[in-house]
Amino acid sequence: MDTRSIETIQRNRRITWGGGLSIGIGLIGLPLVLFGVWPGLDHSPWNANTLVLALGVALCTVSYILGRISVAAVTHNRVAPPTRRPFVVAGVAFAVAVLCLLITLAS
């Protein structure tokens, strides 16, 4: 049995889903980062501004992870898939977002 066709289907799936989700999530996360750091937008309380920024960073990091997976699939793993660091960044940013949401709701 030839297993190359199975690998090709999985590779095509990684390219399609990784690339599509990377672009979609990035288009959601990038404006949140820009809203979080834009000097003209004032969010009160300040925790809401940090929440928007942390959520945007988390989404952009997830977008980077998915994009890196699809690029690794396109290049036949000549470009390494993401290491553990992007997952840690996304987890910390999401934890900051949840913490800020809890602080905002409590005050």
N, C-alpha and C positions, 0 to 999 in steps of 0.2 A: 504494500500500500504506500502510495506517495504522500508524505506528510507536508510537502511544500505548499499544497493548496490550502491546508488548514492554517498553516502559519501565515499565509498571505491574507486569508480572511480575517484573522485576528489582527494582523498588522493594518489592514485597511480599516478595520473597526477603530483601532487606536488613533489612526490618522483622522478619520471623520469625526468621531465623538470628541477626541482631544482638541482638535482644532476648532470645532464648532462651539463647544462649551468654553474654551479659552477665550474666544472672541466675545461670546455672549456675556460671560461673567466679568470680563474686563471692561466691557461697555457699561456695566452697572457699577463696578468698583471704582473706576477712575474718576467719574464725576463726584462720587462721595469723598474721595481724597481731596479733590480740588475744592469742594464745598467746605471741607474741614480746615483747610489751610488758607482759604481766600480771605484777605483782610477786610473786605467790604461786607461780608456776611457775618452777622452777629447772632449766635445761638445762645439763648440763655435758658437754663444755667450753663456754666462752662462745661459741665459734664456731658451735655448733649453734643457739644462741639467735639469733645474727645471721643464720644460714642460714634459719631459720624466718621471721624478720621480712622478710628480703629477698625470699624466695620469695612471701610473702603480699603484699608491696607490688607485686611484678611481676604477680601474678595479678589484684590489684585494679586495676592500671593497664590491663591488657588488658581487663578487664571494663568499665572506663570508656570505653575506645576503642570497643568493640563497642556499648555503650549509646549513645554519641554518634552512631555511624553509624546506628543504628536510629532515634534521635530526629530526625536530619537527614532520613531517608527519610520519616518520618511527617509532618514539617512541610514537606515539599517543598523542602528545603534552605534554609528561612528561618533555621534554626539551622545554623551552619557545621559541617561535618564536622571531626573532630579534626585539629589541626595536627601538626607534627613533634615537639613537646615531649613528649606522652604516650609516643610510641614510644621516645624517648631515655630517659625515666624507667624504662620497662619494661626496656629493654636494660641500663641501668646496674644496676638492682636484680637482674636475672638474672645479670649478671656478678659482682656481690657474692655472690650465692648460690652460684655455681659456685666462686668463690675460697674462700669459707668451707668448702665441702664438701671441697675439696682440702686445705686446712689441717687440717681435722678428721681426714680420713683419714690424713694424713701424721704426725699426732701420736698 
